[in-house]
Amino acid sequence: MTRQILTEPMTATAFAPFGDLLDCAGDPDKLINQGLCGRYHDRASLDFADGRAGISLFKAELRSLPYTLDLMERHPLGSQAFVPMSHDPFLVIVAPDAGGAPGAPRAFLTQGGQAINIHRNTWHGVLTPLAGTGLFAVIDRIGDGVNLEEHWLDEPWTVS
C-alpha cells in the first residue's frame, strides 16, 4: 500500500515549525522610495553555523502531482531560502526529525508570490517547481564543512 500525503495551503502558521514564509501579506512595515514602495522587513531568519550567506541560482526540472517522495535532505550548518523567479506555485515538503531520520512529512503548496526559508537542520524534499521556469534564487550558507545530509526513504510517499 502506498503512503499518501495531501498537500495543504502554505501559511505562515502551518509552516512555522519548519521555516519562514516570505510574502507580502498585510500592510508593509514601512513605505520607502518617496512612498512608492512597501517594505516587508526582515521576513526570514537566516541561520548559519559559520561561513557566510550566498545567493545562487537554481534551475530545477518541472514536476507534477501526484509526486513520489523517496528522498529527503537537510542542511545542518545553515538555513536555506528559496525565492522563485516567476510567479508560479511550487511544492514544499518538510518533516520533523525522528531520531536522526525524517518523521512523517507534510506537503505545502505555495501560491504565486510566496517564497520560503527552511530552518537549519530541517528535513525537506528536493526543489519541486510545478509550473513556470523552475528558476529560483537560493540564499544559503557558503563555507567549508559538510552541509548536506540525504536520507533515502525505505518506503516512498505519494503526494497529491
BELNOR-V396774 format. One record per residue. N is the residue number from 1. RES is the residue in one letter. PSI is psi in degrees with one decimal (999 if undefined). OMEGA is omega in degrees with one decimal (none if undefined). NEAR is the number of other ideal C-beta (glycine too) atoms within 10 Angstrom. Layout:
n = [N | N]
res = [RES | RES]
psi = [PSI | PSI]
omega = [OMEGA | OMEGA]
near = [NEAR | NEAR]
This chain:
n = [1 | 2 | 3 | 4 | 5 | 6 | 7 | 8 | 9 | 10 | 11 | 12 | 13 | 14 | 15 | 16 | 17 | 18 | 19 | 20 | 21 | 22 | 23 | 24 | 25 | 26 | 27 | 28 | 29 | 30 | 31 | 32 | 33 | 34 | 35 | 36 | 37 | 38 | 39 | 40 | 41 | 42 | 43 | 44 | 45 | 46 | 47 | 48 | 49 | 50 | 51 | 52 | 53 | 54 | 55 | 56 | 57 | 58 | 59 | 60 | 61 | 62 | 63 | 64 | 65 | 66 | 67 | 68 | 69 | 70 | 71 | 72 | 73 | 74 | 75 | 76 | 77 | 78 | 79 | 80 | 81 | 82 | 83 | 84 | 85 | 86 | 87 | 88 | 89 | 90 | 91 | 92 | 93 | 94 | 95 | 96 | 97 | 98 | 99 | 100 | 101 | 102 | 103 | 104 | 105 | 106 | 107 | 108 | 109 | 110 | 111 | 112 | 113 | 114 | 115 | 116 | 117 | 118 | 119 | 120 | 121 | 122 | 123 | 124 | 125 | 126 | 127 | 128 | 129 | 130 | 131 | 132 | 133 | 134 | 135 | 136 | 137 | 138 | 139 | 140 | 141 | 142 | 143 | 144 | 145 | 146 | 147 | 148 | 149 | 150 | 151 | 152 | 153 | 154 | 155 | 156 | 157 | 158 | 159 | 160]
res = [M | T | R | Q | I | L | T | E | P | M | T | A | T | A | F | A | P | F | G | D | L | L | D | C | A | G | D | P | D | K | L | I | N | Q | G | L | C | G | R | Y | H | D | R | A | S | L | D | F | A | D | G | R | A | G | I | S | L | F | K | A | E | L | R | S | L | P | Y | T | L | D | L | M | E | R | H | P | L | G | S | Q | A | F | V | P | M | S | H | D | P | F | L | V | I | V | A | P | D | A | G | G | A | P | G | A | P | R | A | F | L | T | Q | G | G | Q | A | I | N | I | H | R | N | T | W | H | G | V | L | T | P | L | A | G | T | G | L | F | A | V | I | D | R | I | G | D | G | V | N | L | E | E | H | W | L | D | E | P | W | T | V | S]
psi = [136.4 | 135.8 | 137.4 | 143.3 | 128.0 | 136.3 | 151.6 | 155.7 | 146.0 | 117.8 | 154.0 | -40.4 | -47.2 | -33.4 | -12.9 | -38.4 | -16.9 | -23.1 | -163.1 | 139.2 | 128.2 | 112.6 | -178.5 | 38.9 | 141.5 | -171.1 | 148.2 | 156.5 | -33.4 | 159.4 | 137.5 | -178.7 | 57.0 | 31.8 | 10.9 | 2.2 | 124.8 | 129.6 | 120.6 | 97.7 | 136.4 | 60.7 | -9.7 | 146.2 | 95.8 | 135.8 | 112.8 | 136.8 | -38.7 | -166.6 | -153.8 | 164.9 | 138.4 | 155.9 | 121.6 | 161.8 | 132.4 | 135.4 | 104.6 | 145.8 | 141.1 | 143.9 | 177.2 | 163.9 | 143.9 | 148.9 | 136.1 | 118.8 | 112.4 | -5.4 | 134.9 | 157.5 | 166.0 | 163.0 | 100.1 | -15.8 | -1.1 | 153.9 | 169.4 | 118.1 | 136.2 | 118.1 | 106.0 | 142.8 | 23.0 | 169.6 | 51.2 | 153.8 | 156.9 | 161.1 | 133.6 | 119.3 | 127.6 | 160.1 | 147.0 | 161.3 | 137.2 | 80.3 | 38.4 | 4.0 | 162.1 | 137.1 | -157.8 | 120.0 | 156.7 | 146.5 | 127.8 | 141.5 | 117.1 | 166.0 | 159.7 | 139.3 | 1.8 | 141.9 | 168.0 | 156.6 | 116.4 | 128.0 | 152.1 | 138.4 | 21.1 | 128.8 | 135.8 | 158.5 | 175.4 | 166.4 | 124.1 | 75.5 | 141.8 | -13.6 | 170.9 | -146.1 | -20.7 | 11.4 | 127.6 | 143.5 | 132.2 | 124.6 | 114.8 | -177.5 | 132.7 | 122.6 | 177.0 | 163.7 | 162.1 | 114.3 | 26.9 | 125.8 | 121.4 | 146.7 | 111.7 | 129.3 | 136.2 | -36.9 | 117.6 | 163.0 | 149.1 | 124.8 | 126.8 | 999]
omega = [-179.6 | 176.2 | -173.8 | 170.1 | 173.8 | 178.5 | 174.1 | 180.0 | 177.3 | 173.4 | 179.9 | -177.9 | -177.6 | -176.2 | -174.0 | 179.7 | -173.9 | -176.9 | -176.0 | 171.9 | 178.1 | 176.0 | -177.7 | 178.6 | 178.0 | -179.8 | 177.1 | 178.4 | 176.2 | 174.9 | 179.5 | 177.8 | 178.5 | 177.2 | -176.6 | -178.4 | 176.2 | 177.7 | 174.0 | -162.2 | 168.2 | -174.0 | -178.4 | 176.0 | 175.5 | -172.8 | -179.0 | 177.6 | 176.9 | -178.7 | -177.4 | 175.0 | 175.7 | 176.0 | 177.6 | 174.0 | 178.0 | 173.3 | -174.2 | 174.8 | 176.7 | 177.7 | 177.3 | 175.2 | -3.1 | -176.5 | 178.2 | 177.7 | 179.0 | -179.2 | 171.9 | 179.9 | 173.3 | -177.0 | -173.9 | -175.6 | 179.6 | 174.5 | -177.7 | -179.6 | 178.4 | -178.6 | -179.2 | 179.7 | 170.9 | -176.5 | -174.5 | 179.3 | 171.1 | -177.2 | 177.5 | 179.4 | -178.7 | 179.5 | 172.2 | 175.7 | 177.1 | 177.5 | 178.2 | 177.1 | 177.6 | 171.9 | -179.2 | -177.3 | 171.6 | -178.5 | 179.8 | 176.2 | -179.7 | 171.3 | 174.0 | 179.9 | 177.5 | 173.4 | -178.1 | 171.0 | -179.5 | -179.9 | 176.6 | 175.0 | 177.7 | 177.0 | 178.3 | 175.3 | 178.6 | 179.4 | -169.9 | 175.1 | -177.9 | -178.9 | 174.3 | -172.7 | -174.1 | -177.9 | -178.1 | 163.7 | -178.4 | 178.2 | -179.0 | -174.9 | 172.6 | -179.7 | 179.2 | 176.7 | -179.2 | -176.5 | 177.4 | 173.0 | 178.7 | 177.4 | 174.6 | -177.7 | 177.7 | -179.0 | -177.9 | 174.2 | 171.7 | -179.4 | 178.5 | none]
near = [4 | 9 | 13 | 10 | 18 | 10 | 19 | 12 | 11 | 21 | 13 | 14 | 7 | 13 | 23 | 11 | 11 | 21 | 24 | 20 | 22 | 18 | 18 | 12 | 11 | 8 | 9 | 12 | 12 | 11 | 12 | 12 | 8 | 6 | 8 | 7 | 10 | 15 | 12 | 14 | 9 | 9 | 15 | 18 | 12 | 16 | 14 | 18 | 14 | 10 | 15 | 9 | 14 | 13 | 11 | 10 | 9 | 13 | 11 | 15 | 8 | 13 | 18 | 9 | 13 | 12 | 20 | 12 | 22 | 14 | 13 | 23 | 15 | 21 | 22 | 14 | 19 | 25 | 22 | 23 | 22 | 24 | 16 | 23 | 15 | 14 | 11 | 18 | 20 | 27 | 22 | 24 | 22 | 23 | 24 | 13 | 12 | 10 | 5 | 7 | 13 | 23 | 13 | 10 | 19 | 19 | 22 | 22 | 17 | 23 | 12 | 13 | 13 | 25 | 21 | 24 | 23 | 23 | 21 | 21 | 15 | 21 | 22 | 23 | 22 | 14 | 19 | 21 | 23 | 17 | 15 | 16 | 13 | 20 | 15 | 21 | 14 | 14 | 19 | 22 | 22 | 14 | 14 | 8 | 11 | 8 | 19 | 9 | 14 | 9 | 15 | 8 | 16 | 7 | 8 | 14 | 22 | 14 | 23 | 10]
